[in-house]
């Protein structure tokens, strides 16, 4: 449910809410890797490029797979 909330906030342009919901879910051990996706997009939309790259680094490590598409965007 938290992922759906984060995604709705992303589409509404509420990037701070995306960051808060996603960070909280990841902190509490969510296994949904989609949080890394919406979190990186929210950071990028806020112009927080270093943070977007850092979360993609975490995503790649956790997924054990590169994310070249999201890194390029």
C-alpha positions in Angstrom: 0.0 0.0 0.0 2.8 2.4 0.8 4.3 2.0 -2.7 0.9 3.0 -4.2 0.9 6.1 -2.0 4.4 7.0 -3.0 3.6 6.5 -6.7 0.4 8.7 -6.3 2.5 11.4 -4.7 5.1 11.1 -7.5 2.4 11.6 -10.2 0.9 14.5 -8.2 4.3 16.2 -8.0 4.5 15.9 -4.2 8.2 15.0 -4.3 8.8 15.6 -0.6 6.0 13.2 0.3 7.5 10.6 -2.1 10.8 10.8 -0.3 9.2 10.6 3.1 7.0 7.6 2.3 9.7 5.7 0.4 12.5 6.3 3.0 10.2 5.2 5.8 9.2 2.0 3.9 12.9 1.2 3.1 13.9 1.9 6.7 11.3 -0.6 8.0 12.7 -3.2 5.6 10.3 -3.2 2.7 11.3 -5.7 0.0 9.7 -3.7 -2.7 12.4 -2.4 -5.0 10.0 -0.1 -6.6 10.6 2.3 -3.8 14.1 2.9 -5.2 12.6 3.7 -8.5 10.1 6.4 -7.2 12.7 7.7 -4.8 15.3 8.2 -7.5 12.7 9.9 -9.7 11.6 12.3 -6.9 15.1 13.3 -6.1 15.8 13.9 -9.8 12.6 16.0 -10.2 13.8 18.1 -7.2 17.2 18.6 -8.9 18.9 16.5 -6.2 21.0 14.6 -8.7 23.6 13.4 -6.3 20.9 11.9 -4.1 19.2 10.3 -7.1 22.5 8.6 -8.1 23.1 7.5 -4.5 19.7 5.8 -4.2 20.3 4.1 -7.6 23.6 2.8 -6.2 21.7 1.4 -3.3 19.1 -0.1 -5.7 21.7 -1.7 -7.8 23.4 -3.2 -4.8 20.2 -4.5 -3.3 18.9 -5.9 -6.6 22.3 -7.2 -7.6 21.6 -5.8 -11.1 22.5 -2.6 -12.9 19.9 0.0 -13.6 21.3 1.8 -16.7 17.9 3.1 -17.8 17.1 4.9 -14.6 20.7 6.1 -14.2 20.5 7.6 -17.7 17.2 9.4 -17.1 
